[in-house]
């Protein structure tokens, strides 16, 4: 396999797939800066990707220009550390992931399929690991929980792993990949791709925020295409050891739930989980941590009394969106309505040149938001929650209608069209002919 993986990595088939994945993710970002960068890159994407392939072939590609930023989680909740990487870096990391995990199916054309590395595939096929895994996710985790409850395992304990991404042991992950691929060149590239080297380290240290980020020897950057894979490799033994003997442990990246027939059994299993994680320098929350309970990082009891897991409120075999998920959804709708009102008001005054979020565009975006959220929670059994939320959505739609009507009452046809978001031809700026 020596050099085979590197050749595949820099192939058009893999790099084109990787750019498509990075593009899709970037265009759905809430950051206008990210969306703008993706659109700009897309204008010359074929040449950009060819340049990446050339640099990989000449061993001149470098993961540089990465910057750490901190985003407030909310009042008193600290910061979420994210690493902003150039698009080229993101494409290569995604390409490494594609080569390791494989892509395509038996019916795909030969150039569009690759089985992946067997050892990595084995990690990805761990039944009770449902985060960052192709073709398996939240619904599969919910199904495992549902099966456990139906078989009498109604006691549970659930916890996040503290500061998880900054605690992932890079040496363990790199050793696993090295043994799995037996390709020194690819192994070295993977090692470099996994490390975090921030260009603004000094600035973060001045603000006492660098501690939130991984360093060159420990931890993986959140948002990296390789972070979930590294997490699953690091915890592969944990997943195997924590299941069996009447215990089911379902893990989604750094959040896991243990279910069993009695409280004593699940608490004993939880103590074992803490010991196993401690061997990797990791820790969990516990029943004495009131703040962790209040923030949803820890919970324990009888699942028939309910708990929030995988974005749902699970009570026995009943499922509905959690209160946090519902509140976040309504906040997103409110932000959309507020922004649409602002754009429509500017359109009336002639100050707005944007057609992105006026009345009709806002309705379309509201539809996409509602539709997308409904698909994320389509495994809900308590459908009355959807009925109640529909009433909330109707209220926001009526609010937009009333606002648009008030703005356009007695207005000219041009103003009405501007508010509605239908382009007015007389607003078109004339351009001179190009110089020949």
C-alpha positions in Angstrom: 0.0 0.0 0.0 3.1 2.2 0.2 2.4 5.5 -1.7 -1.0 4.2 -3.0 -2.9 6.3 -0.4 -1.0 9.5 -1.3 -1.7 9.0 -5.0 -5.3 8.5 -4.3 -5.4 11.5 -1.9 -4.2 13.9 -4.6 -6.4 12.3 -7.4 -9.1 14.4 -9.0 -11.8 12.0 -7.8 -10.9 12.5 -4.2 -10.1 16.2 -4.3 -13.2 17.0 -6.2 -15.3 15.1 -3.7 -13.6 16.9 -0.9 -14.2 20.3 -2.4 -17.9 19.5 -2.9 -18.2 18.6 0.8 -16.3 21.7 1.9 -18.4 23.9 -0.4 -21.7 22.4 0.9 -20.7 22.9 4.5 -19.4 26.4 3.9 -22.5 27.7 2.0 -24.7 26.6 4.9 -22.5 28.5 7.4 -24.2 31.4 9.4 -21.0 33.4 8.8 -21.2 35.8 5.9 -17.4 35.8 5.8 -17.3 32.0 5.3 -20.0 32.0 2.7 -18.3 34.8 0.8 -14.9 33.0 0.9 -16.5 29.8 -0.5 -18.3 31.7 -3.3 -15.0 33.4 -4.2 -13.1 30.1 -4.2 -15.8 28.5 -6.3 -15.3 31.0 -9.2 -11.9 29.3 -10.0 -12.3 26.0 -8.0 -11.0 23.7 -10.7 -7.7 25.5 -11.0 -7.5 25.9 -7.2 -7.9 22.2 -6.6 -5.4 21.4 -9.4 -2.9 23.6 -7.5 -3.5 21.6 -4.3 -2.9 18.4 -6.2 0.4 19.8 -7.5 1.6 20.9 -4.1 0.7 17.5 -2.6 2.6 15.8 -5.4 5.7 18.0 -4.9 5.4 17.7 -1.1 5.1 21.5 -0.7 1.6 21.6 0.7 1.5 23.2 4.2 -1.4 23.6 6.7 -0.7 27.3 7.5 -2.7 30.5 8.1 -5.0 29.0 10.7 -6.5 31.3 13.3 -8.2 30.5 16.6 -11.4 32.4 17.4 -13.6 32.3 20.5 -17.4 32.5 20.2 -19.4 33.3 23.4 -21.7 30.4 24.3 -24.1 32.7 26.2 -24.1 34.7 29.3 -21.8 33.2 31.9 -21.2 30.0 29.7 -17.7 30.8 28.5 -16.5 30.5 25.0 -16.5 28.0 22.2 -13.1 27.7 20.6 -13.0 27.3 16.8 -10.2 27.2 14.4 -10.6 29.1 11.1 -8.6 27.3 8.5 -8.0 28.4 4.8 -10.2 26.5 2.3 -7.2 24.6 0.9 -6.5 23.2 4.4 -10.1 22.1 4.8 -10.1 20.4 1.4 -7.0 18.4 2.1 -8.2 17.3 5.6 -11.5 16.2 4.0 -9.5 14.3 1.4 -7.6 12.5 4.0 -10.9 11.5 5.7 -12.3 10.3 2.3 -9.2 8.1 1.8 -9.3 6.6 5.3 -13.1 5.9 5.6 -13.8 5.1 1.9 -16.5 6.3 -0.4 -19.0 5.1 -3.0 -20.8 1.8 -3.1 -20.6 -1.5 -5.0 -22.7 -0.1 -7.8 -20.6 3.1 -8.2 -18.2 3.4 -11.1 -14.7 2.2 -10.3 -13.2 5.7 -10.1 -16.0 6.9 -7.8 -15.6 4.2 -5.2 -12.9 3.2 -2.7 -13.3 0.7 0.2 -11.2 2.7 2.7 -8.7 1.4 5.2 -9.9 -1.8 6.9 -8.9 -0.8 10.4 -10.5 2.6 10.1 -13.6 1.1 8.6 -13.8 -1.2 11.6 -13.7 1.8 14.0 -16.4 3.5 12.0 -18.6 0.4 12.2 -18.7 0.3 16.0 -22.4 -0.1 16.6 -22.8 2.1 19.7 -20.8 5.0 18.3 -23.2 7.2 16.4 -21.4 10.6 16.0 -19.3 11.6 13.0 -19.9 8.3 11.3 -21.0 7.9 7.7 -24.6 6.4 7.4 -25.2 6.4 11.1 -26.2 9.2 13.5 -28.8 10.4 15.9 -31.7 8.1 14.8 -29.4 5.1 15.3 -28.5 6.3 18.8 -32.2 6.8 19.6 -33.0 3.3 18.3 -30.3 1.8 20.6 -31.7 3.6 23.5 -35.3 2.6 22.6 -34.2 -1.1 22.3 -32.5 -0.9 25.7 -35.5 0.6 27.4 -37.8 -2.0 25.9 -35.6 -4.7 27.2 -35.8 -3.4 30.8 -32.8 -1.2 31.0 -34.6 1.8 32.3 -32.0 3.3 34.6 -29.4 5.6 33.1 -26.6 8.0 33.7 -25.4 10.5 31.1 -22.4 12.8 30.9 -20.3 14.9 28.6 -16.6 14.3 28.6 -14.9 17.5 29.9 -13.0 19.6 27.5 -13.0 16.6 25.2 -11.4 17.9 22.0 -8.5 19.4 23.8 -7.8 16.1 25.6 -7.7 13.7 22.6 -4.3 11.9 22.7 -2.7 12.6 19.4 0.0 10.0 19.9 -2.5 7.3 20.3 -4.5 8.4 17.2 -1.3 8.8 15.1 0.0 5.4 16.1 -3.3 3.7 15.1 -3.3 5.3 11.7 0.4 4.5 11.2 -0.2 0.8 11.9 -3.4 0.8 9.8 -1.9 2.2 6.6 1.8 1.2 6.6 2.5 4.3 4.4 5.0 6.6 6.0 4.3 9.6 3.6 0.5 9.4 4.2 1.1 8.9 8.0 3.2 12.0 8.2 0.7 14.1 6.3 -2.1 12.8 8.6 0.0 13.7 11.7 0.5 17.3 10.4 -3.2 17.6 9.4 -4.3 16.6 12.9 -2.0 19.0 14.8 -3.1 22.5 15.7 -0.7 25.3 15.0 -2.4 28.7 15.4 -0.9 31.9 13.8 -2.4 34.0 16.6 -1.2 32.0 19.6 0.4 35.0 21.3 -2.8 37.0 21.0 -4.9 34.2 22.5 -2.4 33.8 25.3 -2.6 37.5 26.1 -6.4 37.1 26.5 -5.9 33.9 28.6 -7.9 32.0 25.9 -5.2 29.8 24.3 -5.9 27.2 27.0 -9.3 26.6 25.3 -7.5 25.3 22.2 -5.5 22.1 21.5 -1.8 22.5 21.3 0.7 20.8 19.0 0.9 17.6 21.1 -2.6 17.2 22.6 -6.1 17.7 21.3 -7.8 18.2 18.0 -9.4 21.4 16.6 -13.2 21.5 16.7 -14.6 21.9 13.2 -11.7 19.9 11.6 -12.9 17.2 9.1 -10.7 14.8 11.1 -11.9 15.7 14.7 -14.7 13.1 14.8 -12.5 10.4 13.3 -9.8 11.1 15.9 -12.4 11.0 18.7 -13.8 7.7 17.5 -10.3 6.2 17.2 -9.3 7.4 20.6 -12.4 5.9 22.2 -12.7 2.7 20.2 -11.6 0.6 23.2 -13.9 2.6 25.5 -16.9 1.8 23.3 -16.1 -2.0 23.3 -15.4 -2.2 27.0 -18.5 -0.2 28.1 -21.0 -2.5 26.4 -22.0 -5.9 27.7 -22.9 -7.6 30.9 -26.4 -6.1 30.9 -25.1 -2.6 30.1 -25.6 -0.5 27.0 -23.5 2.6 26.4 -24.3 4.8 23.4 -21.8 7.5 22.5 -22.1 10.6 20.3 -18.6 12.0 20.1 -18.1 13.4 23.6 -21.5 12.7 25.1 -22.5 9.2 26.3 -25.4 7.6 28.0 -25.2 4.3 30.0 -28.4 2.2 30.4 -29.0 -0.8 32.7 -31.6 -2.7 34.7 -30.8 -1.0 38.1 -29.3 2.2 39.3 -26.6 0.4 41.1 -25.5 -1.3 37.9 -25.4 1.9 35.8 -23.5 3.8 38.5 -20.9 1.1 38.8 -20.6 1.2 35.0 -20.2 5.0 35.2 -17.4 4.6 37.7 -15.7 2.2 35.4 -16.2 4.7 32.5 -14.6 7.4 34.6 -11.6 5.2 35.4 -11.1 4.2 31.7 -11.3 7.8 30.6 -8.8 8.9 33.3 -6.2 6.6 31.7 -6.4 9.0 28.7 -6.3 12.1 30.8 -10.0 12.7 30.4 -12.8 13.2 33.0 -16.6 13.4 33.2 -19.2 15.3 35.2 -21.0 13.7 38.2 -24.1 13.7 40.3 -22.6 16.3 42.7 -22.1 18.9 40.1 -25.2 21.1 40.2 -24.0 23.4 37.4 -23.5 20.4 35.1 -27.0 19.1 35.8 -28.5 22.5 35.2 -26.6 22.9 31.9 -27.5 19.4 30.7 -23.9 18.1 30.8 -24.9 15.4 33.4 -28.1 13.6 34.3 -29.1 10.3 35.9 -32.2 8.4 37.1 -35.0 6.4 35.6 -35.5 7.2 31.9 -39.3 7.1 32.3 -38.9 10.3 34.2 -37.3 11.8 31.1 -33.9 13.1 30.1 -32.4 15.2 27.3 -30.3 13.1 24.9 -29.2 13.6 21.3 -31.4 16.7 21.0 -34.5 14.9 22.1 -36.4 14.7 25.4 -36.7 10.9 25.9 -39.2 9.6 28.4 -39.3 5.8 28.3 -40.0 5.1 24.6 -41.6 8.6 24.0 -39.5 11.2 22.1 -39.9 14.9 21.5 -37.6 17.8 20.8 -35.8 19.0 23.9 -36.7 22.3 25.4 -33.3 23.6 24.4 -33.7 22.5 20.8 -37.2 24.1 20.6 -36.0 27.4 22.1 -33.1 27.5 19.7 -35.4 26.9 16.8 -37.8 29.7 17.8 -34.9 32.1 18.4 -33.7 31.4 14.8 -37.2 32.1 13.5 -37.3 35.3 15.5 -33.9 36.4 14.2 -35.1 35.8 10.6 -38.3 37.9 11.2 -36.3 40.7 12.8 -33.8 40.8 10.0 -36.6 40.8 7.4 -38.4 43.7 9.1 -35.1 45.6 9.0 -34.6 45.0 5.3 -38.2 45.9 4.4 -37.9 49.1 6.3 -34.7 50.0 4.5 -36.3 49.2 1.2 -39.1 51.7 1.8 -36.5 54.4 2.5 -34.5 53.5 -0.5 -31.4 52.6 1.6 -31.3 48.9 1.0 -29.6 47.3 -2.0 -30.1 43.8 -0.7 -32.8 41.4 -2.0 -31.7 38.6 0.3 -34.3 38.9 3.1 -37.3 41.0 2.1 -40.8 39.7 2.5 -41.0 36.9 -0.1 -37.4 35.8 0.5 -38.0 35.8 4.2 -41.0 33.5 3.7 -38.9 31.1 1.6 -36.1 31.1 4.2 -38.6 30.6 7.0 -40.0 27.6 5.1 -36.5 26.1 4.7 -35.8 26.7 8.4 -39.0 25.0 9.5 -38.6 22.2 7.0 -35.0 21.5 7.9 -35.8 21.5 11.7 -38.8 19.1 11.1 -36.5 16.7 9.4 -34.0 16.7 12.2 -36.8 15.8 14.6 -38.9 13.5 12.4 -38.5 10.7 14.9 -40.7 12.6 17.4 -43.5 10.5 18.9 -45.2 13.3 20.8 -46.6 15.1 17.7 -48.6 17.6 19.8 -45.3 19.4 20.2 -45.3 20.1 16.4 -48.9 21.3 16.6 -48.0 23.8 19.3 -45.0 25.0 17.4 -47.0 25.4 14.3 -49.1 27.9 16.1 -45.9 29.8 17.1 -44.8 29.8 13.4 -48.2 31.0 12.3 -47.9 33.9 14.7 -44.5 34.9 13.2 -45.9 34.6 9.6 -48.8 36.9 10.6 -46.4 39.3 12.2 -44.4 39.6 8.9 -47.6 40.0 6.8 -48.9 42.7 9.0 -45.6 44.5 9.0 -45.3 44.4 5.2 -49.0 45.6 4.8 -48.4 48.5 7.2 -45.2 49.6 5.3 -46.9 49.5 1.9 -50.3 50.9 2.7 -50.8 53.8 0.4 -47.3 53.4 -1.1 -46.4 53.4 -4.8 -46.1 50.2 -6.8 -42.4 50.5 -6.9 -42.1 50.7 -3.1 -44.5 47.7 -2.7 -42.3 45.6 -5.0 -39.2 46.6 -3.2 -40.7 45.6 0.1 -42.0 42.3 -1.3 -38.6 41.6 -2.8 -39.5 41.7 -6.5 -36.8 43.6 -8.4 -37.9 47.0 -9.8 -36.4 47.4 -13.3 -35.9 51.2 -12.8 -33.6 50.4 -9.9 -31.2 48.7 -12.3 -27.9 50.6 -12.4 -26.7 51.3 -15.9 -23.1 50.2 -16.8 -20.9 51.5 -19.6 -19.8 49.2 -22.3 -16.5 47.4 -21.7 -13.4 49.0 -23.2 -12.3 47.0 -26.3 
